């Protein structure tokens, strides 16, 4: 095992060196993909240059609503984690493992990541980064490299078939661009509620299996001796501070600002319509991107309790969401090219030529995983891939749901070796991606084996 881990660590470091040297910024990658789409539209699909450029321009503002929805998702999740009750909860949880048995700390970090990842990808991203120092303080013998790898599990396994899965939520949200693209033919003929994608038996069993396998793998990777741990001084340096207490009000405006009634009013205004919809229409028809955001906004409001504390946390969360705000219009332009020039049909035809009904989920899985290395935004990536993945699947008698699940699984696996998603944890722990990628790469390899078997067994007509 030691020799195998060393080889994977070397391979992971090699990948990191290559990506750090050759892979540009994500916005630059977006523009590279834009150039590729325009070239393929002209020389592959036969569109004119002017037609391709106009198609890009007609699509660029089509995803503003979607961009705002995902931005709020990130901001609300950050606001939840940045509250005093969550800080206290993480400190208590970190005290559960036996300090003399570091594998227990690895299991705790892995379960925490899987649960938060299933609930909310952004919550997982932020909460796990903040949770690691608490675990280190209470469990000083735990190997920091394996601990970080275990904290990565939620984003690398279960998140995209959980409550916040981008592709399932987009297909479940009324007036989404895949159902109503504005121009061109609809990609799907109806909405797909989460009860037909995320909460079907196949998805639930898959989530349980892939979560258990990844957790067991992370636990087995902890070294029995020579663990790399942080010193007490290093732990004190990275331990996050709880949100500051608000000063006593000094003016009438301060007292109005601190009035808890504003929070209560916002909670009622958000929660009642969602509860009314779930009661009358059912959970499946009500759980959309908007409903998901309502839940986490309400949670953040209740956790903070006062307006200024909530607003301060949201303002900090905007920093983490800037990439979504900036890049979504550019990916919307690519969506416009694919949808309005015949490029989607052309790419779909190529996929049909190389795949069969039985192999198509596996093709989608590897394609989605590969593209995720370059476009680490599942929602925007789904918008540029759905226009050709779904029609190609339907031509091969592979259902929309099966294609979506294959896409979601592939998109998740390569998060384990994608440096972009390691940034929050690495920033907090002051580690390098090369220090941990050997462990995450090995977990990804094991998960890939499970996923290949899953893609070969998945029914074409889910």
NORLIN-V715909 format. One record per residue. PSI is psi in degrees with one decimal (999 if undefined). NEAR is the number of other C-alpha atoms within 12 Angstrom. D_LAST is the distance of its C-alpha to the last C-alpha in Angstrom with 2 decimals. Layout:
BEGIN
psi = (PSI | PSI)
near = (NEAR | NEAR)
d_last = (D_LAST | D_LAST)
END
This chain:
BEGIN
psi = (-40.2 | -44.9 | -43.1 | -43.4 | -39.8 | -40.1 | -42.6 | -35.9 | -42.7 | -42.7 | -42.6 | -41.8 | -38.3 | -42.6 | -41.7 | -43.4 | -43.8 | -46.2 | -41.0 | -30.3 | -36.3 | -24.0 | 118.5 | -175.5 | 152.6 | -33.4 | -37.6 | -39.7 | -40.1 | -42.4 | -32.2 | -44.9 | -35.3 | -44.9 | -42.8 | -43.0 | -42.9 | -42.1 | -44.8 | -35.7 | -39.0 | -50.8 | -15.3 | -56.1 | -10.1 | 18.4 | 155.6 | 158.8 | -46.5 | -40.7 | -42.2 | -42.7 | -42.3 | -34.3 | -39.6 | -45.5 | -34.7 | -22.0 | -17.9 | -30.2 | 10.1 | -20.2 | 19.1 | -41.2 | -43.3 | -40.9 | -42.7 | -38.7 | -44.2 | -30.4 | -45.6 | -35.6 | -44.9 | -44.5 | -43.5 | -40.3 | -43.2 | -39.5 | -37.0 | -48.2 | -30.2 | 28.2 | 154.8 | -42.4 | -38.1 | -39.2 | -44.6 | -39.4 | -43.0 | -36.7 | -39.8 | -41.6 | -40.7 | -18.7 | -4.8 | -43.6 | 155.9 | 120.2 | -22.4 | -4.7 | 84.1 | -22.8 | -30.5 | -37.4 | -37.1 | -43.5 | -40.5 | -47.2 | -40.5 | -44.5 | -42.3 | -43.3 | -42.3 | -43.2 | -48.8 | -35.4 | -39.0 | -33.2 | -41.8 | 118.4 | -39.5 | -38.0 | -43.8 | -45.6 | -45.2 | -45.8 | -41.4 | -37.0 | -38.3 | -25.6 | -31.5 | -48.4 | -35.4 | -43.3 | -41.7 | -41.4 | -41.5 | -19.3 | 72.1 | -13.6 | 0.3 | 135.4 | 120.4 | -32.5 | -46.1 | -33.9 | -43.8 | -41.8 | -41.4 | -33.6 | -7.8 | -11.8 | -40.7 | -44.1 | -19.8 | -2.2 | -63.4 | -13.8 | -38.7 | -12.3 | 30.4 | -163.2 | -25.7 | 14.5 | 122.7 | -52.0 | -47.4 | -39.6 | -36.2 | -44.8 | -20.0 | -11.3 | 125.8 | 146.0 | 25.3 | 156.4 | -20.7 | -34.4 | -38.1 | 79.9 | -9.1 | -55.8 | 149.8 | 175.4 | 144.7 | 145.5 | -33.7 | 158.4 | -10.2 | 171.4 | 151.8 | 96.2 | 157.1 | -20.1 | -12.2 | -3.4 | -65.4 | -38.5 | 29.3 | 157.4 | -41.1 | -46.6 | -42.2 | -42.0 | -42.1 | -46.6 | -43.7 | -43.4 | -50.4 | -34.2 | -44.4 | -42.4 | -45.9 | -38.3 | -44.0 | -39.6 | -45.1 | -41.3 | -39.6 | -21.6 | -13.8 | 125.4 | 144.6 | -21.7 | 166.0 | 39.5 | 144.0 | 108.0 | 160.2 | 147.4 | 159.7 | -36.7 | -41.1 | -38.9 | -44.1 | -33.9 | -29.6 | -8.3 | 122.7 | 153.5 | 145.7 | 160.1 | 142.2 | 151.3 | 144.8 | 140.1 | 159.7 | 141.3 | 139.8 | -17.6 | 164.1 | -36.1 | -38.3 | -41.0 | -38.1 | -40.5 | -33.7 | -0.8 | 119.7 | -16.9 | -30.1 | -40.0 | -44.9 | -41.5 | -45.3 | -39.9 | -46.0 | -44.2 | -34.6 | -48.6 | -37.0 | -48.7 | -37.6 | -44.9 | -39.8 | -42.6 | -44.1 | -39.2 | -41.8 | -31.5 | -14.5 | 159.3 | -43.5 | -41.6 | -16.7 | -23.2 | 96.9 | -176.2 | -38.7 | -43.4 | -41.4 | -42.7 | -36.5 | -45.1 | -44.7 | -27.5 | -42.9 | -43.8 | -43.9 | -42.7 | -44.5 | -36.8 | -36.5 | -41.3 | -28.2 | 147.2 | -47.6 | -37.0 | -43.3 | -45.2 | -37.6 | -42.6 | -38.9 | -39.3 | -38.6 | -33.9 | -26.1 | -32.7 | -37.0 | -15.9 | 5.4 | -33.3 | -39.8 | -45.3 | -44.2 | -42.2 | -25.0 | -42.5 | -35.1 | -39.8 | -29.6 | -34.7 | -42.2 | -41.4 | -42.4 | -40.4 | -46.5 | -38.7 | -32.7 | 8.3 | -1.5 | 2.4 | -38.4 | -45.5 | -36.9 | -47.2 | -41.3 | -38.9 | -37.9 | -39.8 | -38.9 | -33.7 | -31.3 | -7.2 | 162.8 | 176.1 | -42.2 | -32.9 | -11.4 | -44.4 | -37.6 | -39.5 | -45.4 | -41.2 | -52.4 | -36.8 | -46.0 | -43.1 | -41.1 | -46.5 | -29.0 | -25.0 | -25.7 | -28.9 | 81.7 | 50.6 | 101.3 | -37.4 | -48.0 | -37.3 | -38.5 | -36.0 | -28.4 | -12.6 | -32.3 | -37.0 | -19.6 | -25.8 | -44.3 | -50.6 | -39.0 | -40.4 | -44.0 | -35.7 | -27.4 | 12.3 | 32.7 | 125.0 | 163.4 | -41.4 | -42.4 | -44.1 | -42.4 | -44.6 | -41.9 | -42.1 | -45.9 | -40.8 | -44.6 | -40.6 | -33.4 | -44.8 | -47.3 | -3.9 | -27.0 | -21.6 | 18.1 | 110.6 | -25.7 | -44.4 | -9.2 | -11.4 | -49.1 | -46.7 | -43.6 | -34.5 | -40.0 | -45.7 | -11.7 | 37.5 | 166.3 | 152.0 | -33.5 | -21.6 | -26.3 | -14.2 | -25.9 | -39.2 | -45.7 | -32.5 | -40.5 | -40.5 | -42.0 | -38.6 | -44.4 | -43.2 | -35.0 | -40.1 | -46.3 | -40.9 | -36.9 | -44.5 | -41.2 | -44.9 | -29.0 | -22.9 | -16.8 | 131.7 | 141.6 | -18.9 | 40.0 | 999)
near = (16 | 18 | 10 | 16 | 28 | 20 | 18 | 29 | 30 | 22 | 25 | 31 | 27 | 21 | 24 | 28 | 19 | 15 | 22 | 18 | 11 | 13 | 22 | 18 | 21 | 27 | 25 | 20 | 24 | 34 | 25 | 21 | 29 | 32 | 23 | 20 | 39 | 37 | 26 | 27 | 37 | 25 | 18 | 25 | 28 | 21 | 27 | 22 | 22 | 17 | 25 | 36 | 27 | 23 | 35 | 35 | 24 | 28 | 33 | 32 | 28 | 33 | 37 | 25 | 25 | 38 | 36 | 29 | 32 | 41 | 34 | 35 | 45 | 42 | 40 | 44 | 45 | 44 | 45 | 42 | 43 | 40 | 37 | 28 | 22 | 30 | 29 | 22 | 22 | 33 | 27 | 18 | 27 | 33 | 25 | 23 | 27 | 21 | 21 | 15 | 23 | 37 | 34 | 33 | 42 | 46 | 39 | 39 | 48 | 42 | 35 | 39 | 43 | 41 | 34 | 35 | 38 | 35 | 31 | 42 | 45 | 42 | 42 | 45 | 45 | 42 | 42 | 48 | 42 | 40 | 49 | 50 | 44 | 42 | 47 | 45 | 33 | 31 | 35 | 34 | 33 | 43 | 38 | 43 | 38 | 45 | 53 | 55 | 49 | 56 | 51 | 59 | 55 | 48 | 55 | 51 | 53 | 50 | 46 | 46 | 49 | 41 | 42 | 44 | 45 | 42 | 48 | 45 | 45 | 45 | 41 | 37 | 31 | 25 | 25 | 34 | 42 | 46 | 27 | 24 | 31 | 23 | 22 | 26 | 22 | 25 | 35 | 30 | 19 | 19 | 31 | 34 | 29 | 38 | 28 | 30 | 37 | 41 | 27 | 22 | 16 | 26 | 37 | 25 | 18 | 33 | 39 | 25 | 22 | 37 | 43 | 28 | 33 | 45 | 44 | 25 | 31 | 44 | 35 | 26 | 39 | 35 | 26 | 19 | 14 | 12 | 19 | 23 | 29 | 30 | 20 | 18 | 14 | 19 | 24 | 19 | 18 | 27 | 28 | 29 | 21 | 22 | 24 | 17 | 17 | 20 | 13 | 12 | 15 | 12 | 11 | 11 | 12 | 16 | 19 | 17 | 24 | 26 | 19 | 22 | 18 | 21 | 30 | 23 | 19 | 24 | 29 | 22 | 19 | 27 | 27 | 19 | 20 | 28 | 21 | 17 | 20 | 18 | 15 | 13 | 15 | 17 | 23 | 27 | 26 | 30 | 39 | 40 | 40 | 33 | 35 | 38 | 36 | 31 | 34 | 35 | 37 | 31 | 32 | 42 | 41 | 32 | 33 | 38 | 33 | 31 | 30 | 30 | 32 | 39 | 27 | 27 | 34 | 32 | 22 | 24 | 30 | 26 | 20 | 30 | 30 | 21 | 29 | 37 | 31 | 26 | 36 | 40 | 33 | 39 | 46 | 44 | 37 | 48 | 49 | 43 | 49 | 50 | 47 | 39 | 40 | 32 | 39 | 39 | 34 | 30 | 30 | 31 | 25 | 22 | 30 | 29 | 18 | 19 | 23 | 23 | 30 | 26 | 31 | 42 | 47 | 40 | 32 | 44 | 37 | 28 | 29 | 37 | 36 | 24 | 30 | 37 | 33 | 33 | 41 | 37 | 44 | 44 | 43 | 40 | 39 | 45 | 46 | 43 | 45 | 44 | 42 | 37 | 47 | 43 | 33 | 35 | 44 | 32 | 25 | 28 | 25 | 32 | 30 | 39 | 40 | 41 | 46 | 50 | 51 | 50 | 45 | 51 | 51 | 46 | 47 | 49 | 48 | 45 | 45 | 43 | 44 | 38 | 38 | 31 | 39 | 39 | 24 | 30 | 35 | 33 | 23 | 30 | 36 | 26 | 26 | 24 | 36 | 32 | 33 | 43 | 42 | 36 | 46 | 47 | 45 | 37 | 44 | 42 | 30 | 29 | 37 | 32 | 23 | 29 | 41 | 27 | 21 | 30 | 33 | 23 | 22 | 32 | 25 | 29 | 22 | 24)
d_last = (38.54 | 41.20 | 41.52 | 37.75 | 37.51 | 40.51 | 38.95 | 35.74 | 37.98 | 39.96 | 36.90 | 35.54 | 38.96 | 39.12 | 35.85 | 37.25 | 40.51 | 38.83 | 36.60 | 39.57 | 41.73 | 39.50 | 36.59 | 38.00 | 37.25 | 33.78 | 35.31 | 36.98 | 33.69 | 32.30 | 35.25 | 34.81 | 31.22 | 32.68 | 35.25 | 32.74 | 30.65 | 33.89 | 35.07 | 31.86 | 31.84 | 35.43 | 35.58 | 32.05 | 30.82 | 34.42 | 34.87 | 38.35 | 39.45 | 40.28 | 36.97 | 35.08 | 37.30 | 37.03 | 33.22 | 33.39 | 35.82 | 33.83 | 30.78 | 32.67 | 32.98 | 29.57 | 28.05 | 30.98 | 29.26 | 26.31 | 28.91 | 30.80 | 27.80 | 27.08 | 30.84 | 31.22 | 28.42 | 30.50 | 33.76 | 32.73 | 31.40 | 34.66 | 36.66 | 35.09 | 35.97 | 39.44 | 40.61 | 43.15 | 41.06 | 38.37 | 41.17 | 42.67 | 39.38 | 38.78 | 42.34 | 41.93 | 38.65 | 40.30 | 43.02 | 40.76 | 40.70 | 43.80 | 45.54 | 46.63 | 43.07 | 41.36 | 38.09 | 37.67 | 37.92 | 35.23 | 32.90 | 33.81 | 33.15 | 29.78 | 28.66 | 30.08 | 28.16 | 24.80 | 25.37 | 26.69 | 24.03 | 21.25 | 23.30 | 24.50 | 24.70 | 28.16 | 29.40 | 28.48 | 30.25 | 33.41 | 33.60 | 33.17 | 35.89 | 38.22 | 37.39 | 38.42 | 42.15 | 42.19 | 40.82 | 43.36 | 46.21 | 45.40 | 44.38 | 46.75 | 46.10 | 42.42 | 41.70 | 40.90 | 38.83 | 36.40 | 36.43 | 35.31 | 32.57 | 31.32 | 31.46 | 29.07 | 26.17 | 24.33 | 24.12 | 23.23 | 20.36 | 18.76 | 19.78 | 17.04 | 14.45 | 17.28 | 19.11 | 20.45 | 17.66 | 18.86 | 15.85 | 13.86 | 17.23 | 18.10 | 15.12 | 16.05 | 19.75 | 21.48 | 23.32 | 21.64 | 22.68 | 19.31 | 19.26 | 23.06 | 24.53 | 27.97 | 28.71 | 26.62 | 23.48 | 20.61 | 17.76 | 15.16 | 16.05 | 15.43 | 15.07 | 11.96 | 13.49 | 13.07 | 12.04 | 8.56 | 8.64 | 11.57 | 12.05 | 9.00 | 10.20 | 8.56 | 10.20 | 13.26 | 13.87 | 13.63 | 16.07 | 18.38 | 18.57 | 19.12 | 21.54 | 23.48 | 23.79 | 25.04 | 27.40 | 28.85 | 29.38 | 31.23 | 33.39 | 34.34 | 35.43 | 38.19 | 41.52 | 43.81 | 46.80 | 47.78 | 45.17 | 45.46 | 46.10 | 47.46 | 51.05 | 51.92 | 53.28 | 50.07 | 48.04 | 50.43 | 50.10 | 46.32 | 45.98 | 44.83 | 47.03 | 45.90 | 46.05 | 49.71 | 51.29 | 52.23 | 56.00 | 57.93 | 58.16 | 61.43 | 61.19 | 59.92 | 57.12 | 56.06 | 55.95 | 53.80 | 51.43 | 51.10 | 50.57 | 47.50 | 47.13 | 45.49 | 42.68 | 42.35 | 42.28 | 39.53 | 37.43 | 37.87 | 37.17 | 33.90 | 32.69 | 33.68 | 31.61 | 28.45 | 29.28 | 30.05 | 26.71 | 24.76 | 27.06 | 26.78 | 23.29 | 21.37 | 20.07 | 16.64 | 18.51 | 21.31 | 19.93 | 20.37 | 22.47 | 25.51 | 24.84 | 24.23 | 27.55 | 29.35 | 28.61 | 30.03 | 32.91 | 33.87 | 33.69 | 35.86 | 38.34 | 38.74 | 39.08 | 41.81 | 43.52 | 45.81 | 45.27 | 46.94 | 45.15 | 41.75 | 42.81 | 44.19 | 40.95 | 38.96 | 41.49 | 40.99 | 37.23 | 37.64 | 38.99 | 35.69 | 33.80 | 36.11 | 33.82 | 31.10 | 33.81 | 35.34 | 32.50 | 29.97 | 32.22 | 32.48 | 28.76 | 28.56 | 31.04 | 28.85 | 26.01 | 28.59 | 29.57 | 26.07 | 25.34 | 28.80 | 30.18 | 27.63 | 26.97 | 23.22 | 23.08 | 25.44 | 23.52 | 20.23 | 22.25 | 23.47 | 20.07 | 19.10 | 22.39 | 21.85 | 18.23 | 16.34 | 12.78 | 13.00 | 15.01 | 13.60 | 11.66 | 15.04 | 17.01 | 15.36 | 15.92 | 19.57 | 20.21 | 19.10 | 21.19 | 24.12 | 24.22 | 24.13 | 27.48 | 28.99 | 27.18 | 26.73 | 25.31 | 21.55 | 21.79 | 24.16 | 22.45 | 19.13 | 21.30 | 22.80 | 19.77 | 17.10 | 19.35 | 18.89 | 15.73 | 13.46 | 15.58 | 15.85 | 12.15 | 12.03 | 15.16 | 13.66 | 10.76 | 8.32 | 6.27 | 8.05 | 5.85 | 5.61 | 9.21 | 10.15 | 9.49 | 11.40 | 13.97 | 14.47 | 15.08 | 17.50 | 19.20 | 19.99 | 21.41 | 24.19 | 25.35 | 27.13 | 29.36 | 29.59 | 33.11 | 32.26 | 30.50 | 33.34 | 35.97 | 36.18 | 36.50 | 38.84 | 40.93 | 41.47 | 42.18 | 44.10 | 42.42 | 41.38 | 37.89 | 39.47 | 40.44 | 36.93 | 34.71 | 35.46 | 33.84 | 30.81 | 30.45 | 30.46 | 27.82 | 25.68 | 26.31 | 25.20 | 22.01 | 21.35 | 21.64 | 19.08 | 16.68 | 17.36 | 16.52 | 13.25 | 12.35 | 13.53 | 11.56 | 8.07 | 5.84 | 6.02 | 3.82 | 0.00)
END
